[in-house]
Amino acid sequence: MGTEAHIKKDLNKFLTRENFSIALDLMDDEVYKVMSTFIWITALRPKELLQVPYKGKGENLGLKRYRYNEVKSDIPFHMASKGKNRSIEIPAYFWQWICDYWMPLRTKRAELFKKKNGYSLSNSVLFLSSDGRPVTYRMLNYQLGLVGKNPSFPQDSLIPKMFRHSFATYFVLEALKARNMLNAPYVFDAVIDNELREWM
């Protein structure tokens, strides 16, 4: 529904699953792979993602470190988002992966932080770079920008918002598949729209 240039511009806002895998392979530090995957799966904005704690408290008490195969149900995550309070359910399988894969790395990096600074890191910080620094929005953006400039990456750029665009696109694609509506003339579906709106 537009010129070829318009279509190309829109496609450049989107990552296929294949290109997402390529992007992960091109990232030097595991923390950016974990953060990118987090956004890909939950559609969180980076500033929301940086609120995910290592050990939650209050409303986020369920977000803690579990042993292998202990997470049985999705975990609510409450956050501040654009001046509002918002919550989502982090999928159980994904938080278990965070506990099994990322938490041991985070522990080592927290020890490095303590050695450098002489005090322990706050439990509110989940994401640390390989040199023990808490990851900021600017650091994430910069690292994704490096991937976007890599000649091996098949697109012109890479920014966090592209993960959210892809989440939304694949969400609708899977919903249409489930309703047997692929390749049918477009009909607005309020249920799909509302489900997606809640996530986004």
Phi and psi in degrees as GROMACS dihedral restraints (atoms count N, CA, C in turn):
[ dihedral_restraints ]
;  ai    aj    ak    al  type     phi  dphi    fc
    3     4     5     6     1   172.2    20    10
    4     5     6     7     1   179.6    20    10
    6     7     8     9     1   -71.1    20    10
    7     8     9    10     1   164.2    20    10
    9    10    11    12     1   -61.3    20    10
   10    11    12    13     1   -37.9    20    10
   12    13    14    15     1   -64.8    20    10
   13    14    15    16     1   -39.4    20    10
   15    16    17    18     1   -65.8    20    10
   16    17    18    19     1   -42.4    20    10
   18    19    20    21     1   -63.2    20    10
   19    20    21    22     1   -44.2    20    10
   21    22    23    24     1   -62.0    20    10
   22    23    24    25     1   -40.5    20    10
   24    25    26    27     1   -61.5    20    10
   25    26    27    28     1   -43.8    20    10
   27    28    29    30     1   -67.8    20    10
   28    29    30    31     1   -39.7    20    10
   30    31    32    33     1   -64.1    20    10
   31    32    33    34     1   -31.2    20    10
   33    34    35    36     1   -71.2    20    10
   34    35    36    37     1   -11.8    20    10
   36    37    38    39     1   -87.5    20    10
   37    38    39    40     1    -4.5    20    10
   39    40    41    42     1  -121.4    20    10
   40    41    42    43     1   145.1    20    10
   42    43    44    45     1  -115.5    20    10
   43    44    45    46     1   128.1    20    10
   45    46    47    48     1   -73.7    20    10
   46    47    48    49     1   164.4    20    10
   48    49    50    51     1   -59.7    20    10
   49    50    51    52     1   -37.4    20    10
   51    52    53    54     1   -64.2    20    10
   52    53    54    55     1   -45.2    20    10
   54    55    56    57     1   -69.9    20    10
   55    56    57    58     1   -29.9    20    10
   57    58    59    60     1   -63.2    20    10
   58    59    60    61     1   -43.3    20    10
   60    61    62    63     1   -62.1    20    10
   61    62    63    64     1   -40.6    20    10
   63    64    65    66     1   -62.3    20    10
   64    65    66    67     1   -43.4    20    10
   66    67    68    69     1   -59.3    20    10
   67    68    69    70     1   -43.9    20    10
   69    70    71    72     1   -61.6    20    10
   70    71    72    73     1   -41.5    20    10
   72    73    74    75     1   -63.3    20    10
   73    74    75    76     1   -27.5    20    10
   75    76    77    78     1   -87.8    20    10
   76    77    78    79     1    -6.6    20    10
   78    79    80    81     1   -81.9    20    10
   79    80    81    82     1   133.5    20    10
   81    82    83    84     1   -80.2    20    10
   82    83    84    85     1   -30.1    20    10
   84    85    86    87     1  -114.3    20    10
   85    86    87    88     1   132.4    20    10
   87    88    89    90     1   -56.9    20    10
   88    89    90    91     1   -31.8    20    10
   90    91    92    93     1   -61.1    20    10
   91    92    93    94     1   -36.6    20    10
   93    94    95    96     1   -74.7    20    10
   94    95    96    97     1   -29.6    20    10
   96    97    98    99     1   -65.3    20    10
   97    98    99   100     1   -43.9    20    10
   99   100   101   102     1   -65.5    20    10
  100   101   102   103     1   -45.2    20    10
  102   103   104   105     1   -64.6    20    10
  103   104   105   106     1   -41.9    20    10
  105   106   107   108     1   -63.3    20    10
  106   107   108   109     1   -42.0    20    10
  108   109   110   111     1   -65.2    20    10
  109   110   111   112     1   -37.6    20    10
  111   112   113   114     1   -59.6    20    10
  112   113   114   115     1   -47.5    20    10
  114   115   116   117     1   -66.1    20    10
  115   116   117   118     1   -40.9    20    10
  117   118   119   120     1   -57.9    20    10
  118   119   120   121     1   -39.4    20    10
  120   121   122   123     1   -87.2    20    10
  121   122   123   124     1   -31.3    20    10
  123   124   125   126     1  -110.4    20    10
  124   125   126   127     1   -15.1    20    10
  126   127   128   129     1    66.1    20    10
  127   128   129   130     1    20.9    20    10
  129   130   131   132     1   -66.6    20    10
  130   131   132   133     1   148.3    20    10
  132   133   134   135     1   -75.5    20    10
  133   134   135   136     1   153.0    20    10
  135   136   137   138     1   -54.1    20    10
  136   137   138   139     1   -40.6    20    10
  138   139   140   141     1   -68.1    20    10
  139   140   141   142     1   -26.7    20    10
  141   142   143   144     1   -75.9    20    10
  142   143   144   145     1   -41.0    20    10
  144   145   146   147     1   -59.1    20    10
  145   146   147   148     1   -39.4    20    10
  147   148   149   150     1   -69.2    20    10
  148   149   150   151     1    -7.2    20    10
  150   151   152   153     1   -89.7    20    10
  151   152   153   154     1    -9.9    20    10
  153   154   155   156     1   -67.6    20    10
  154   155   156   157     1   123.6    20    10
  156   157   158   159     1   -87.4    20    10
  157   158   159   160     1   161.9    20    10
  159   160   161   162     1   -72.0    20    10
  160   161   162   163     1   -45.1    20    10
  162   163   164   165     1  -133.9    20    10
  163   164   165   166     1   113.2    20    10
  165   166   167   168     1   -78.0    20    10
  166   167   168   169     1   164.9    20    10
  168   169   170   171     1  -143.9    20    10
  169   170   171   172     1   169.1    20    10
  171   172   173   174     1    59.2    20    10
  172   173   174   175     1  -127.3    20    10
  174   175   176   177     1   -63.6    20    10
  175   176   177   178     1   -24.7    20    10
  177   178   179   180     1  -100.2    20    10
  178   179   180   181     1    24.2    20    10
  180   181   182   183     1   -58.7    20    10
  181   182   183   184     1   -28.8    20    10
  183   184   185   186     1   -69.3    20    10
  184   185   186   187     1   -16.9    20    10
  186   187   188   189     1   -87.1    20    10
  187   188   189   190     1    94.1    20    10
  189   190   191   192     1  -146.7    20    10
  190   191   192   193     1   179.8    20    10
  192   193   194   195     1   -84.9    20    10
  193   194   195   196     1   125.0    20    10
  195   196   197   198     1  -112.6    20    10
  196   197   198   199     1   153.8    20    10
  198   199   200   201     1   -77.0    20    10
  199   200   201   202     1   170.4    20    10
  201   202   203   204     1   -51.9    20    10
  202   203   204   205     1   129.0    20    10
  204   205   206   207     1    65.6    20    10
  205   206   207   208     1    26.4    20    10
  207   208   209   210     1   -94.4    20    10
  208   209   210   211     1   -19.4    20    10
  210   211   212   213     1   -81.1    20    10
  211   212   213   214     1   113.9    20    10
  213   214   215   216     1  -102.5    20    10
  214   215   216   217     1   -23.7    20    10
  216   217   218   219     1  -142.3    20    10
  217   218   219   220     1   162.1    20    10
  219   220   221   222     1   -58.2    20    10
  220   221   222   223     1   148.8    20    10
  222   223   224   225     1  -113.6    20    10
  223   224   225   226     1   125.8    20    10
  225   226   227   228     1   -69.2    20    10
  226   227   228   229     1   138.9    20    10
  228   229   230   231     1  -126.3    20    10
  229   230   231   232     1   119.9    20    10
  231   232   233   234     1  -103.9    20    10
  232   233   234   235     1   136.8    20    10
  234   235   236   237     1  -148.0    20    10
  235   236   237   238     1   164.4    20    10
  237   238   239   240     1   -90.3    20    10
  238   239   240   241     1   132.4    20    10
  240   241   242   243     1  -144.1    20    10
  241   242   243   244     1   108.3    20    10
  243   244   245   246     1    52.0    20    10
  244   245   246   247     1    47.4    20    10
  246   247   248   249     1    79.8    20    10
  247   248   249   250     1     4.5    20    10
  249   250   251   252     1  -124.4    20    10
  250   251   252   253     1   162.4    20    10
  252   253   254   255     1   -94.3    20    10
  253   254   255   256     1   132.4    20    10
  255   256   257   258     1  -137.5    20    10
  256   257   258   259     1   155.8    20    10
  258   259   260   261     1  -143.8    20    10
  259   260   261   262     1   151.6    20    10
  261   262   263   264     1  -135.7    20    10
  262   263   264   265     1   170.8    20    10
  264   265   266   267     1  -104.6    20    10
  265   266   267   268     1   115.9    20    10
  267   268   269   270     1   -78.4    20    10
  268   269   270   271     1   124.6    20    10
  270   271   272   273     1   -56.5    20    10
  271   272   273   274     1   137.0    20    10
  273   274   275   276     1   -56.1    20    10
  274   275   276   277     1   -44.0    20    10
  276   277   278   279     1   -62.2    20    10
  277   278   279   280     1   -34.7    20    10
  279   280   281   282     1   -76.0    20    10
  280   281   282   283     1   -41.5    20    10
  282   283   284   285     1   -65.1    20    10
  283   284   285   286     1   -34.6    20    10
  285   286   287   288     1   -63.2    20    10
  286   287   288   289     1   -39.3    20    10
  288   289   290   291     1   -63.2    20    10
  289   290   291   292     1   -41.6    20    10
  291   292   293   294     1   -58.5    20    10
  292   293   294   295     1   -45.2    20    10
  294   295   296   297     1   -63.6    20    10
  295   296   297   298     1   -43.1    20    10
  297   298   299   300     1   -77.8    20    10
  298   299   300   301     1   -38.9    20    10
  300   301   302   303     1   -97.2    20    10
  301   302   303   304     1   -49.6    20    10
  303   304   305   306     1   -86.8    20    10
  304   305   306   307     1   -40.0    20    10
  306   307   308   309     1   -55.7    20    10
  307   308   309   310     1   -42.6    20    10
  309   310   311   312     1   -61.4    20    10
  310   311   312   313     1   -37.7    20    10
  312   313   314   315     1   -67.2    20    10
  313   314   315   316     1   -40.5    20    10
  315   316   317   318     1   -62.1    20    10
  316   317   318   319     1   -39.3    20    10
  318   319   320   321     1   -61.1    20    10
  319   320   321   322     1   -44.6    20    10
  321   322   323   324     1   -63.2    20    10
  322   323   324   325     1   -40.5    20    10
  324   325   326   327     1   -71.6    20    10
  325   326   327   328     1   -32.0    20    10
  327   328   329   330     1   -67.2    20    10
  328   329   330   331     1   -35.1    20    10
  330   331   332   333     1   -65.4    20    10
  331   332   333   334     1   -38.7    20    10
  333   334   335   336     1   -64.7    20    10
  334   335   336   337     1   -41.0    20    10
  336   337   338   339     1   -59.6    20    10
  337   338   339   340     1   -46.1    20    10
  339   340   341   342     1   -63.7    20    10
  340   341   342   343     1   -41.0    20    10
  342   343   344   345     1   -62.3    20    10
  343   344   345   346     1   -40.5    20    10
  345   346   347   348     1   -74.4    20    10
  346   347   348   349     1   -37.8    20    10
  348   349   350   351     1  -106.4    20    10
  349   350   351   352     1   -15.4    20    10
  351   352   353   354     1    83.0    20    10
  352   353   354   355     1     6.4    20    10
  354   355   356   357     1  -148.1    20    10
  355   356   357   358     1   160.7    20    10
  357   358   359   360     1   -79.5    20    10
  358   359   360   361     1   150.1    20    10
  360   361   362   363     1   -76.0    20    10
  361   362   363   364     1   148.1    20    10
  363   364   365   366     1   -64.1    20    10
  364   365   366   367     1   143.9    20    10
  366   367   368   369     1   -69.0    20    10
  367   368   369   370     1    -7.5    20    10
  369   370   371   372     1   -79.3    20    10
  370   371   372   373     1    -9.8    20    10
  372   373   374   375     1  -101.9    20    10
  373   374   375   376     1   117.1    20    10
  375   376   377   378     1   -97.1    20    10
  376   377   378   379     1   -33.1    20    10
  378   379   380   381     1  -107.4    20    10
  379   380   381   382     1   119.8    20    10
  381   382   383   384     1  -126.6    20    10
  382   383   384   385     1   141.0    20    10
  384   385   386   387     1   -75.2    20    10
  385   386   387   388     1   172.6    20    10
  387   388   389   390     1   -63.1    20    10
  388   389   390   391     1   -22.4    20    10
  390   391   392   393     1   -97.4    20    10
  391   392   393   394     1    14.0    20    10
  393   394   395   396     1    86.4    20    10
  394   395   396   397     1    10.8    20    10
  396   397   398   399     1   -90.2    20    10
  397   398   399   400     1   138.9    20    10
  399   400   401   402     1   -60.4    20    10
  400   401   402   403     1   131.2    20    10
  402   403   404   405     1   -73.9    20    10
  403   404   405   406     1   135.5    20    10
  405   406   407   408     1  -107.9    20    10
  406   407   408   409     1   169.0    20    10
  408   409   410   411     1   -58.0    20    10
  409   410   411   412     1   -42.4    20    10
  411   412   413   414     1   -62.6    20    10
  412   413   414   415     1   -41.6    20    10
  414   415   416   417     1   -63.1    20    10
  415   416   417   418     1   -44.0    20    10
  417   418   419   420     1   -62.4    20    10
  418   419   420   421     1   -47.6    20    10
  420   421   422   423     1   -59.1    20    10
  421   422   423   424     1   -42.8    20    10
  423   424   425   426     1   -63.5    20    10
  424   425   426   427     1   -46.2    20    10
  426   427   428   429     1   -64.8    20    10
  427   428   429   430     1   -39.3    20    10
  429   430   431   432     1   -67.4    20    10
  430   431   432   433     1   -35.6    20    10
  432   433   434   435     1   -60.9    20    10
  433   434   435   436     1   -38.2    20    10
  435   436   437   438     1   -63.0    20    10
  436   437   438   439     1   -40.3    20    10
  438   439   440   441     1   -63.6    20    10
  439   440   441   442     1   -43.0    20    10
  441   442   443   444     1   -60.4    20    10
  442   443   444   445     1   -28.0    20    10
  444   445   446   447     1   -90.0    20    10
  445   446   447   448     1    -8.0    20    10
  447   448   449   450     1   -69.5    20    10
  448   449   450   451     1   129.9    20    10
  450   451   452   453     1   -59.6    20    10
  451   452   453   454     1   -22.0    20    10
  453   454   455   456     1   -80.5    20    10
  454   455   456   457     1   -10.8    20    10
  456   457   458   459     1   -87.7    20    10
  457   458   459   460     1   127.4    20    10
  459   460   461   462     1   -77.3    20    10
  460   461   462   463     1     1.6    20    10
  462   463   464   465     1  -118.0    20    10
  463   464   465   466     1   172.8    20    10
  465   466   467   468     1   -78.0    20    10
  466   467   468   469     1   -25.2    20    10
  468   469   470   471     1  -158.7    20    10
  469   470   471   472     1   171.0    20    10
  471   472   473   474     1  -146.1    20    10
  472   473   474   475     1   120.3    20    10
  474   475   476   477     1  -134.4    20    10
  475   476   477   478     1   157.5    20    10
  477   478   479   480     1   -56.7    20    10
  478   479   480   481     1   -33.9    20    10
  480   481   482   483     1   -60.6    20    10
  481   482   483   484     1   -26.5    20    10
  483   484   485   486     1   -64.0    20    10
  484   485   486   487     1   -32.0    20    10
  486   487   488   489     1   -66.2    20    10
  487   488   489   490     1   -37.4    20    10
  489   490   491   492     1   -69.3    20    10
  490   491   492   493     1   -41.2    20    10
  492   493   494   495     1   -58.3    20    10
  493   494   495   496     1   -42.3    20    10
  495   496   497   498     1   -68.5    20    10
  496   497   498   499     1   -40.3    20    10
  498   499   500   501     1   -55.5    20    10
  499   500   501   502     1   -49.6    20    10
  501   502   503   504     1   -62.2    20    10
  502   503   504   505     1   -43.3    20    10
  504   505   506   507     1   -64.5    20    10
  505   506   507   508     1   -48.0    20    10
  507   508   509   510     1   -68.1    20    10
  508   509   510   511     1   -31.5    20    10
  510   511   512   513     1   -59.9    20    10
  511   512   513   514     1   -48.4    20    10
  513   514   515   516     1   -67.1    20    10
  514   515   516   517     1   -41.9    20    10
  516   517   518   519     1   -57.1    20    10
  517   518   519   520     1   -48.1    20    10
  519   520   521   522     1   -67.5    20    10
  520   521   522   523     1   -35.9    20    10
  522   523   524   525     1   -65.5    20    10
  523   524   525   526     1   -41.5    20    10
  525   526   527   528     1   -66.2    20    10
  526   527   528   529     1   -39.6    20    10
  528   529   530   531     1   -59.7    20    10
  529   530   531   532     1   -45.7    20    10
  531   532   533   534     1   -63.6    20    10
  532   533   534   535     1   -28.5    20    10
  534   535   536   537     1   -97.4    20    10
  535   536   537   538     1     7.1    20    10
  537   538   539   540     1    59.5    20    10
  538   539   540   541     1    38.6    20    10
  540   541   542   543     1  -111.3    20    10
  541   542   543   544     1     5.3    20    10
  543   544   545   546     1   -64.4    20    10
  544   545   546   547     1   138.8    20    10
  546   547   548   549     1    67.3    20    10
  547   548   549   550     1     8.2    20    10
  549   550   551   552     1   -87.5    20    10
  550   551   552   553     1   157.0    20    10
  552   553   554   555     1   -55.5    20    10
  553   554   555   556     1   141.5    20    10
  555   556   557   558     1   -65.2    20    10
  556   557   558   559     1   129.1    20    10
  558   559   560   561     1  -132.4    20    10
  559   560   561   562     1   127.5    20    10
  561   562   563   564     1   -61.1    20    10
  562   563   564   565     1   132.2    20    10
  564   565   566   567     1  -118.7    20    10
  565   566   567   568     1   106.9    20    10
  567   568   569   570     1   -64.2    20    10
  568   569   570   571     1   -30.8    20    10
  570   571   572   573     1   -66.3    20    10
  571   572   573   574     1   -49.1    20    10
  573   574   575   576     1   -60.4    20    10
  574   575   576   577     1   -45.2    20    10
  576   577   578   579     1   -60.2    20    10
  577   578   579   580     1   -45.1    20    10
  579   580   581   582     1   -69.0    20    10
  580   581   582   583     1   -39.0    20    10
  582   583   584   585     1   -62.3    20    10
  583   584   585   586     1   -44.3    20    10
  585   586   587   588     1   -66.6    20    10
  586   587   588   589     1   -42.4    20    10
  588   589   590   591     1   -58.0    20    10
  589   590   591   592     1   -41.0    20    10
  591   592   593   594     1   -61.6    20    10
  592   593   594   595     1   -43.2    20    10
  594   595   596   597     1   -66.8    20    10
  595   596   597   598     1   -44.2    20    10
